[in-house]
Amino acid sequence: MTIHVPNYSRQTATAKSADTEITPKAVTHGTTPILLDKHYYNSALVEDIVKLQALNSMRSAITEDFGYSLAKQADSDIHAQFETLNGGTAAGANNWEAAVIGGDGTTAFNDATTGNGSDITDAGIRAMILQLDNADVPMMNRYLVIPPIAKSDLLALPRFTEQAFLGDGNNPIRTGKLGSIYGMDVFVSSNCPSFASDDFSTMYRAGHMFHKDAVAYAEQQGVRVQTQNKLEHLGDLMVADCVYGVAEYRDNAGVSFIVPST
C-alpha cells in the first residue's frame, strides 16, 4: 500500500499594477509517495514452567524488549533515508557521497581508500547551519543527531561546555547533556549508521543536521502485541509487530556528516 503525502511548493509574489485585474495563479503542489512495505516482528515462547517460577514482571520485560527492538528497526530505516538527501544515492549503498565531513561541514565525504571523514567541530556545525540557511530551511524544528563519539568531541569544546558561553542553568560538564546548540536540540544515538572505508581500514559514523520535514515516517499499524497459548509447547507464544513506511520528504532540508567511529 502507498500513501501520498502533500508536498507543498513555495509560490512567488507578483507585482500589482494600478487599475488592472489580478490574474489568479494555478497553484500546483506535488506529493511524496510513502510505501508502507515494512512489516517487522519480534516473538518469544514463554513456557508454562517459566510462568510458574519466574517473576510476575517477566512478561512486561519481554513486551518492553519487543517495543525497543521494533523502535530500533524503525529508527534504522529512518537513518538510511538521510543518505539520499541532497541528491545522494539510494539508501543502502553506504558511500554517503552527498554527505560532508564533520571537521569543516563543507568538504564532500569520500570513502575512497581510507576515507576523509573527520571529527566534528564548531566550524563544521556552523557551516552546515549555513547550508540549511541558504536553502531557506525554516529555523524552527531543526535537530542535530550525533553518534556517541561526536558527543565526546563536543564535550571537549569549551564553547559547548563552559558557563562563559552557555550562561547559568546549563552545565554539560556536570550533567553530561549537551541540550541545544545554536537553537537545535541535540540527540545522541548509538544507532547512527556505521560503515567502513573502501579499504576497510577505517570505520565511520554518520550524523545528521536536519529540519523535521527532511524525512517522512508513516505508520499503518503501531506496535501490536498478541499472545496465543500453544498446547504442543506447553507455553504462550508472544508476538509483537508493526507496519510502517519511510521516505525522503524534502531533499534540501538536511545534511549528513561523517566522523571517524573512534
C-alpha positions in Angstrom: 0.0 0.0 0.0 1.2 3.5 -0.8 0.0 6.8 0.7 0.6 10.1 -0.9 1.6 12.9 1.4 1.1 16.5 0.1 4.3 18.3 -0.6 3.6 22.0 -0.8 5.8 24.1 -3.1 6.6 27.7 -2.4 4.9 30.4 -4.6 6.4 33.7 -5.8 4.7 37.1 -5.4 3.5 39.1 -8.4 3.6 42.8 -8.7 0.1 44.5 -8.8 -0.3 47.2 -11.5 -2.7 50.1 -10.9 -6.2 49.7 -12.4 -5.6 46.2 -13.6 -7.2 43.0 -12.5 -5.1 40.3 -10.9 -4.6 37.0 -12.6 -5.3 34.1 -10.4 -2.5 31.6 -10.4 -2.9 27.9 -11.0 -1.4 26.7 -7.7 0.0 23.2 -8.1 1.6 21.1 -5.4 3.3 17.7 -5.5 3.0 14.6 -3.4 5.5 12.4 -1.8 4.6 8.6 -2.0 5.4 6.5 1.1 5.3 2.8 0.5 4.0 1.1 3.6 6.1 -2.0 3.0 8.0 -2.5 6.2 6.5 -5.2 8.5 8.7 -6.3 11.4 8.0 -8.5 14.3 9.6 -10.0 17.4 8.5 -13.1 19.3 9.1 -15.3 22.3 7.8 -18.6 23.7 7.1 -18.4 27.4 6.8 -22.0 28.7 4.3 -22.8 31.4 7.1 -23.8 33.9 8.7 -20.4 33.3 5.4 -18.6 34.0 5.1 -20.6 37.3 8.6 -20.0 38.5 9.6 -16.6 37.1 8.8 -13.1 38.4 5.5 -11.7 37.5 7.3 -8.8 35.8 8.9 -11.1 33.2 6.1 -10.7 30.7 6.2 -6.9 30.9 10.0 -7.1 30.5 9.6 -9.2 27.3 7.0 -6.7 26.0 9.3 -3.8 26.7 12.1 -5.5 24.8 9.8 -6.1 21.8 9.0 -2.4 21.7 12.6 -1.4 21.9 13.7 -3.8 19.1 10.9 -2.6 16.8 11.6 1.1 17.5 15.3 0.5 16.8 14.4 -1.1 13.4 12.2 1.9 12.5 15.0 4.3 13.6 17.5 2.4 11.4 15.2 2.8 8.4 14.8 6.5 9.1 18.6 6.9 9.4 19.0 5.2 6.0 16.8 7.8 4.3 19.3 10.6 5.2 21.8 9.1 2.7 19.5 10.2 -0.2 19.4 13.9 0.9 20.9 16.5 -1.4 20.7 14.1 -4.4 22.5 11.2 -2.6 22.4 7.6 -3.8 19.6 5.4 -2.7 19.9 4.2 0.9 21.9 1.0 1.3 24.9 2.0 -0.9 26.8 3.2 2.2 29.0 5.5 0.3 27.3 8.7 1.6 28.6 10.7 -1.4 26.2 13.6 -0.6 27.5 14.0 3.0 30.2 16.3 4.2 33.0 15.7 6.7 32.4 16.8 10.3 35.6 18.8 10.5 34.6 21.7 8.3 31.0 20.9 7.2 31.7 21.7 3.6 34.2 19.2 2.2 32.4 16.3 0.5 32.9 13.0 2.1 34.9 10.5 0.0 35.2 6.9 1.2 37.9 6.0 -1.3 40.8 4.1 0.3 40.8 5.2 3.9 38.2 7.9 3.5 38.4 11.5 4.6 35.9 11.8 7.5 37.0 14.0 10.3 36.0 14.8 13.9 33.1 17.2 14.3 34.0 20.8 15.1 32.2 24.1 15.9 33.2 25.4 12.5 31.7 22.3 10.9 28.4 22.8 12.7 28.2 26.4 11.7 29.0 25.5 8.0 26.1 23.0 8.0 23.8 25.6 9.5 24.8 28.0 6.7 23.9 25.3 4.2 20.4 25.0 5.6 20.0 28.7 5.9 21.0 29.2 2.2 18.4 26.6 1.3 15.7 28.6 3.1 15.1 25.7 5.6 13.0 27.1 8.5 14.9 27.9 11.7 12.3 26.2 13.9 12.2 22.4 14.3 15.8 21.8 13.4 17.7 19.0 15.1 21.2 17.6 15.4 21.6 13.8 15.7 25.1 12.7 16.6 26.8 9.4 17.3 28.4 8.9 20.8 31.9 9.7 19.5 30.7 13.1 18.3 29.2 13.8 21.7 32.6 13.1 23.3 34.2 15.5 20.8 31.7 18.3 21.5 32.1 17.9 25.3 35.8 18.7 24.8 35.0 22.1 23.2 34.8 25.0 25.7 32.2 26.7 23.6 29.7 24.0 24.3 30.5 23.3 28.0 31.8 26.4 29.8 29.4 28.8 31.6 31.0 31.8 29.9 29.4 30.6 26.7 26.3 29.0 28.0 25.2 31.1 30.9 23.6 29.9 34.1 21.5 26.8 34.2 23.5 25.0 31.5 26.3 22.8 32.7 27.2 19.9 30.3 30.4 19.2 32.3 28.3 18.4 35.4 25.3 16.8 33.6 26.9 15.3 30.5 23.9 16.7 28.5 24.5 19.0 25.5 20.9 20.2 25.5 20.8 22.5 22.5 23.4 24.0 20.2 22.7 27.1 18.1 18.9 26.7 18.7 18.9 23.0 17.7 18.1 20.2 20.2 20.9 17.6 20.2 20.2 13.9 20.3 22.8 11.2 20.8 22.1 7.9 19.1 24.1 4.7 19.2 22.0 3.7 16.1 23.7 6.3 13.8 24.8 4.4 10.7 28.2 2.7 10.9 30.2 1.7 7.8 33.8 1.0 6.6 36.0 2.9 4.1 36.7 1.3 0.8 39.9 -0.5 2.1 38.1 -1.5 5.3 40.9 0.2 7.4 38.7 2.9 8.9 35.2 2.8 10.4 33.0 5.8 10.1 29.7 7.0 11.7 27.1 9.3 10.1 25.3 12.1 11.9 22.6 14.4 10.7 21.5 18.1 10.9 18.0 18.5 9.6 14.6 20.0 9.7 11.7 17.8 10.7 10.4 17.8 7.1 13.6 16.1 5.7 12.3 12.6 6.2 8.7 11.3 6.5 7.6 8.4 8.6 4.1 6.9 8.2 2.7 4.2 10.5 -0.1 2.0 9.3 -0.1 -0.1 12.5 1.7 0.7 15.7 3.3 -1.9 17.9 0.7 -4.7 18.4 1.3 -7.4 21.0 -0.6 -10.7 20.7 -0.5 -13.9 22.8 -1.6 -17.4 21.9 -1.5 -20.5 24.1 0.4 -23.3 22.4 -0.6 -26.7 23.9 2.1 -28.5 21.8 4.7 -26.4 23.5 3.0 -26.0 26.9 3.5 -22.3 26.8 2.4 -19.0 25.5 3.6 -17.6 22.1 4.1 -13.8 22.4 4.4 -11.8 19.1 4.8 -8.1 18.6 4.7 -6.5 15.1 4.3 -3.2 13.4 3.7 -1.9 9.8 5.2 1.4 8.5 7.0 3.2 5.7 9.6 5.9 5.4 10.6 8.2 2.6 12.7 11.3 1.9 10.3 14.3 2.1 12.3 17.5 1.3 15.7 16.8 -0.3 17.4 20.0 0.8 16.1 20.1 4.4 19.0 18.3 5.9 22.7 17.4 5.6 24.6 14.4 6.8 28.1 14.5 8.1 30.7 11.8 8.6 33.1 11.3 11.5 35.5 8.6 12.5 33.9 6.0 14.8 36.8 6.2 17.3 
